[in-house]
Amino acid sequence: MARPNKQGVDYFPHFVNHGKTMFILEEKFGNNGYAFWFKLLELLGKEENHFIDCNNSATWEFLIAKTRLSGDIVSNILDLLAKLDAIEPELWKEKIIRSDNFIKNLDSVYKR
C-alpha cells in the first residue's frame, strides 16, 4: 500500500529580499507585522491544503494566541494582507486565509 501524499510541509522558502507587502506591514505594524506574517506562513504550511478557516472559533483563538496579538490587530493585518493580495481577498471575506503566492513558492518542496 502506497503512503498517502503529504498535504502539509515541514519547511518553506524564506526569501531574504522582501517586497512591498513586508515593507507596508512593518511600516503600519512594526515588528508585529513582520512576526505575524511569518507565523501565519508557518501555520499555513502546517495546514492540510494550506488554508485556515477562521470561522472556527478555536482556530481563530489559536491564531490570536500563536501571533500574540489582539483579535482586532489580527483582523486589521489580515484586512491589509487581503487588500495587498498577499492573501486571497474573496476568501478572506468569508474568513478563510489562503495565499496563492505562498502555495506557488512551495512548488520546489512538493517536487521532492
C-alpha positions in Angstrom: 0.0 0.0 0.0 1.4 3.4 -1.0 1.9 6.1 1.6 -0.6 8.9 1.1 0.8 12.2 -0.4 1.6 14.7 2.3 -0.7 17.7 2.3 1.5 19.9 4.6 5.1 20.9 4.6 7.9 20.9 7.2 9.6 24.0 5.7 9.0 26.7 3.2 11.4 29.1 1.3 12.1 32.2 3.3 13.4 34.8 0.9 15.9 37.4 2.1 14.6 40.2 -0.2 11.2 41.4 0.7 8.8 43.3 -1.4 6.1 45.9 -0.9 3.9 43.7 1.3 6.6 43.3 4.0 7.6 47.0 3.8 3.9 48.1 4.3 3.3 45.5 7.1 6.4 46.7 9.0 5.5 50.4 8.4 2.0 50.0 9.7 2.5 47.4 12.5 6.3 47.4 13.2 7.8 44.1 14.2 4.4 42.8 15.0 3.6 42.9 11.3 6.8 41.1 10.3 6.3 38.4 13.0 2.6 38.0 12.2 3.3 37.3 8.5 5.9 34.6 9.1 3.9 33.0 11.9 0.9 32.9 9.5 3.1 31.3 6.8 4.2 28.7 9.3 0.6 27.9 10.2 -0.4 27.8 6.6 2.4 25.4 5.8 1.3 23.0 8.5 -2.4 23.0 7.4 -3.7 20.4 5.0 -4.2 22.2 1.7 -2.7 25.3 3.2 -5.7 27.3 4.3 -7.0 28.4 7.7 -10.8 28.7 8.3 -11.2 31.5 10.9 -14.9 30.8 11.1 -14.0 28.1 13.6 -13.7 29.9 16.9 -11.0 27.6 18.2 -8.9 28.2 15.1 -9.4 31.9 15.4 -8.4 31.9 19.1 -5.3 29.8 18.3 -4.2 32.3 15.5 -4.6 35.1 18.1 -2.6 33.2 20.7 0.1 32.0 18.3 0.7 35.5 17.0 0.4 37.1 20.5 -1.7 39.9 19.1 -5.3 41.1 19.9 -8.1 39.9 17.7 -8.6 43.5 16.4 -4.9 43.8 15.3 -5.0 40.3 13.7 -8.2 41.4 11.8 -6.6 44.6 10.7 -3.4 42.9 9.5 -5.5 40.3 7.6 -7.6 43.0 6.0 -4.5 44.7 4.9 -3.0 41.5 3.5 -6.2 40.9 1.5 -6.1 44.5 0.2 -2.5 43.9 -0.9 -3.4 40.5 -2.5 -1.0 38.7 -0.2 -3.9 36.5 0.9 -7.0 35.8 -1.3 -9.4 38.8 -0.8 -12.5 36.9 -1.8 -11.7 34.1 0.6 -10.9 36.4 3.4 -14.3 38.0 3.1 -15.5 34.5 4.1 -12.9 34.4 6.9 -10.7 31.9 5.1 -7.0 32.6 4.9 -5.2 31.3 1.8 -2.2 32.6 -0.1 -1.7 31.6 -3.7 1.8 33.1 -3.7 2.7 31.0 -0.7 1.5 27.9 -2.4 3.3 28.7 -5.6 6.5 29.1 -3.6 6.1 25.6 -2.3 6.5 24.0 -5.8 10.1 23.1 -5.1 9.1 21.5 -1.8 6.4 19.3 -3.4 8.7 18.3 -6.3 10.9 16.4 -3.9 
